[in-house]
Amino acid sequence: MQTLVVVGASLAGLSAARAARAQGFAGRLVIIGDEAPRPYDRPPLSKDFLAGKIGLEDLALEEAGEDLNAEWLLGVRAERFDAQSLTITLNDGRSITADGVIIATGASARGLAELQGMQNVFTLRTLADAQALRPQLLPGRRLVVIGAGFIGAETASTAKAAGMEVTVVERSVAPLAGPLGAQMGAAVAGLHEAAGVELLCGTGVSSFTMSGTSVSEVVLDNGRRLPADVVLVGIGAQPNVEWLEGSGIALDNGVLCDAMGRTNRPGVSAVGDCAAWYDLRAQSHQRVEHWAGANERPALAVAALLDENAVQQPVNPPYFWSDQYGSRIQFAGHAKGYDRIEIEQGDVAERSFLAVYYAGAEPVAVLGVDQTRQFTKWRKFLNKNAQQYMVPAGEFAAAS
């Protein structure tokens, strides 16, 4: 392999480039990123950076003096891909042909079409998003957050600490009910309530009252009207794969990959938020939109790309953390398919506990709230246990 192109310059793309050099790739390395800044860390955007506690220099992912001997093409976007010739066409008209391609284009915040152009409505995914929202978090102002997922909850926490009046609207029965399940989502809901944030679950938004180019009220399905000075839309993200349509790369809510990140086309792998890897335990393709996956999985994908006979390596179960209202929430594993939850440490009522999810006799996931030490032990156990869900070398589950 003479030329390796990494499309995407965030954590997953940078991790892939690092892995390529670490694994002995000495050829031409090109890194394409649609944002102009150098790679930066995204988790602080909704927390310390949004609060003004850290600056741009604190977000840098590259280490001082780090040199990957790479060609950086930043501020340009991949528009088309020919999977036969491995040619990437950029929005500035340039084309690059490679011997190997790592797709790491991430995901974009979902918006609401009816709010496009409203000056006091924000999403939060990029550095530019955080820079636009930060000046709006002023004491006494009213923030309405639509969606109680990670971004919504963390932004609500930061805004409340800044002295804002905060209301969070969540269509599901509990915050984070998707990844945690309804029971533990309801337990986490207590963090909002204890902090004085109004959390409205089980209701959606029906309409908005506009005042010029701003939203003045958020109208709920039940008719209640929420006055708003600032609105944050935190309803999830969609994979950035539109540039791959018609390329021959298999897509279905992301780039379909096997258990080592290979796509259906030779010489092309995918990592990060845009990649739906085949999960050997769940027996399905799943996108893992978390920092740990973007940091760990690229090394496996690069190994499989550089050596078509690479031996299957175990993939750690999904892991995420979230800092909310001074508490740390940590989760690892697969909540789907569990049949019971046991509180192994602490007390849900005290908002400090460790919960283990079981499928039969097998622990399949763990949730910790301010239980870092015990959680770490359980996460290590789940990582080790994941080794049983492997396939022999050369018998990977094909992306379909």
Summary of the structure (lengths in Angstrom):
residues: 400
radius of gyration: 21.7
end to end distance: 26.1
largest distance: 62.1
contacts: 1364
relative contact order: 0.13
helix: 26%
strand: 32%
